[in-house]
Structures are given as structure tokens and as C-alpha cells.
């Protein structure tokens, strides 16, 4: 028979193994560096309080079409005009939602996170490479860190000036 201590140790080991498996499942196909980069991206989105506009064109189109059809059925040609006006207003309201980027990043399926990282890393590399190359401190980081982790480093240490911060925010907002 096993002692209570052995049972507790087994349970802790089992839970630890389960937690590791859950973490691996949450980040399907991502390397440890990519997971760190994704966390850096979430950090930047939160720190910079980036808001994104999400377009929902399919829902908006359906709402407009249904409004026109309903107006036509109820009041004929005059109803189609009224339905069109109501449908257009409704479609405009539906077509745009403003959402925090960090929320979008949290909701991004693990299988898509690699693609998201690739896009942001390319954009950051293109935008900030001159800044990085002109700083001895940042040049040292280039060989062992991704553009995302270097941008986070720069934001944390206030190495990015206002003009570049606006460009950073612009890059972060370009979510499709």
C-alpha cells in the first residue's frame, strides 16, 4: 500500500503533466520563441491600448437586403425606399465593431497564431530596422531576438519616440 506522501507526489506529478499537455495544446504548432513572441504582441496591444475595427460585411449585406425586401413586401415600391434607408443605416451599424486588439489576439485560434506572428514580425522588421541598426544596444539584440521582442524592449524602455509610436500603433491596428 502506498503512503499518503507517495499518493500526493503522484497526484502533483499527474497534474503537472496535465497542465503541460494543456499548455502545449493551447499553442499548437508554435515553438517556445513563437509563444514568447505572441505574449509580447499581446503585451504591446495592451500597453498601447490598441483598438481595431472589425468589418462584418456579410451580416451587414444581409441586413440591408432583408430590410429592402421587407419594405417592398409591406408597402410596395415606396416600402423598398424606406426599407433601403433603414437597411443602409442598420448595415452601417453592423459593419463595424471596435474591439481591443488584445481581445482579438486572445481569441485567435492557436493554429492561426503563427500566421499572425509572421505578419507582425515582417511589419515591425520593415518599420524599425533603421532604428535598430542605429543603436548599438539594439544591434546586439538582433542576432538572438525577433523583431517583436525588440519592439517590446524599445517600448518598455521608452526608446521609441512619438512619431515611431504612431507608426507602431498603426501597424498594430492593421488587423484583418
C-alpha positions in Angstrom: 0.0 0.0 0.0 1.2 3.5 -0.9 1.8 6.1 1.8 -0.2 9.4 1.7 3.0 11.2 0.7 3.5 9.0 -2.3 -0.1 9.5 -3.4 0.2 13.3 -3.1 3.5 13.2 -5.1 1.9 11.1 -7.8 -1.1 13.4 -7.9 1.1 16.5 -8.2 3.2 14.9 -11.0 0.0 13.9 -12.8 -1.5 17.4 -12.5 1.8 18.9 -13.6 1.9 16.6 -16.7 -1.7 17.5 -17.5 -1.0 21.3 -17.2 2.0 20.9 -19.5 -0.1 19.0 -22.0 -2.9 21.6 -21.8 -0.3 24.4 -22.4 1.1 22.6 -25.5 -2.5 22.0 -26.8 -3.2 25.8 -26.3 -0.2 26.7 -28.5 -0.5 24.0 -31.2 2.4 24.1 -33.6 4.2 27.1 -32.0 7.8 27.0 -30.9 8.7 28.4 -27.4 10.1 31.5 -29.2 6.8 32.0 -31.1 4.8 31.6 -27.8 7.0 34.3 -26.3 6.5 36.5 -29.3 2.8 36.1 -29.2 2.9 37.1 -25.5 5.0 40.1 -26.5 2.4 41.0 -29.1 -0.4 40.8 -26.5 1.6 42.9 -24.1 2.2 45.6 -26.8 -1.5 45.6 -27.7 -2.5 46.0 -24.0 0.2 48.6 -23.2 -0.6 50.7 -26.2 -4.4 50.2 -25.7 -4.9 49.4 -29.4 -8.5 49.3 -30.7 -9.3 47.6 -34.0 -12.2 47.9 -36.4 -13.6 44.6 -37.5 -15.7 44.6 -40.6 -18.7 42.3 -40.8 -19.7 42.9 -44.4 -21.7 39.7 -44.8 -24.0 40.4 -41.9 -24.4 44.0 -43.0 -25.3 43.0 -46.5 -27.9 40.5 -45.3 -29.5 43.1 -43.0 -29.7 45.7 -45.8 -31.2 43.1 -48.3 -33.7 41.8 -45.8 -34.8 45.4 -44.9 -35.4 46.3 -48.6 -37.3 43.0 -49.2 -39.4 43.5 -46.1 -40.2 47.1 -47.1 -41.2 46.0 -50.6 -43.5 43.3 -49.3 -45.2 45.5 -46.8 -45.6 48.7 -48.8 -44.5 48.1 -52.4 -42.1 50.4 -54.2 -42.4 53.1 -51.6 -41.6 50.5 -48.9 -38.5 49.5 -50.8 -37.2 53.0 -50.5 -38.0 53.1 -46.7 -36.6 49.6 -46.3 -33.4 50.7 -48.2 -32.9 53.7 -45.9 -33.5 51.6 -42.7 -31.3 48.7 -44.2 -28.5 51.1 -45.0 -28.4 52.6 -41.5 -28.6 49.1 -40.0 -25.8 47.8 -42.3 -23.6 50.7 -41.4 -24.1 50.0 -37.7 -23.5 46.2 -38.1 -20.5 46.5 -40.5 -18.1 48.0 -37.9 -17.2 46.9 -34.4 -14.4 48.4 -32.4 -12.6 45.7 -30.4 -9.4 45.8 -28.3 -6.5 44.1 -30.2 -5.5 42.1 -27.1 -9.0 40.6 -27.1 -8.7 39.6 -30.7 -5.3 38.1 -30.0 -6.7 36.1 -27.1 -9.5 34.8 -29.3 -7.2 33.9 -32.3 -7.2 30.1 -32.7 -3.8 28.6 -31.9 -3.5 27.2 -35.4 -3.6 30.8 -36.8 -1.2 32.5 -34.3 1.9 31.6 -36.4 0.5 33.5 -39.3 -0.4 36.5 -37.1 3.2 36.5 -35.7 4.7 36.3 -39.2 2.8 39.3 -40.4 3.6 41.4 -37.4 7.3 40.4 -37.3 7.6 41.4 -41.0 5.9 44.7 -40.5 8.0 45.5 -37.4 11.2 44.5 -39.1 10.5 46.7 -42.0 9.4 49.7 -39.9 12.0 49.6 -37.1 15.1 48.1 -38.8 16.7 51.6 -39.2 16.2 52.4 -35.6 17.6 49.1 -34.5 20.7 49.4 -36.8 21.4 52.8 -35.5 21.5 51.7 -31.8 24.5 49.6 -30.6 22.3 48.4 -27.7 19.6 47.1 -30.1 22.1 45.8 -32.6 23.2 43.3 -30.0 19.7 42.0 -29.6 19.0 41.5 -33.3 21.1 38.3 -33.6 19.1 36.4 -30.8 15.7 38.1 -30.7 12.7 38.5 -33.0 11.6 42.0 -34.2 8.6 41.7 -31.9 10.7 41.1 -28.8 13.0 44.0 -29.8 10.0 46.3 -30.3 8.7 45.3 -26.9 12.1 46.1 -25.4 12.1 49.5 -27.1 8.6 50.3 -25.8 9.4 49.2 -22.2 12.5 51.5 -22.2 10.8 54.4 -24.0 13.3 54.1 -26.9 10.6 54.8 -29.4 9.7 58.5 -29.9 6.2 59.8 -30.6 6.4 59.6 -34.4 7.5 56.0 -34.3 4.9 55.2 -31.6 2.2 56.4 -34.0 3.6 54.1 -36.7 3.7 51.2 -34.1 0.1 51.9 -33.3 -0.8 52.0 -37.0 0.9 48.6 -37.5 -0.9 47.1 -34.6 -4.3 48.4 -35.8 -3.9 46.7 -39.2 -5.8 43.5 -38.3 -7.9 41.8 -40.9 
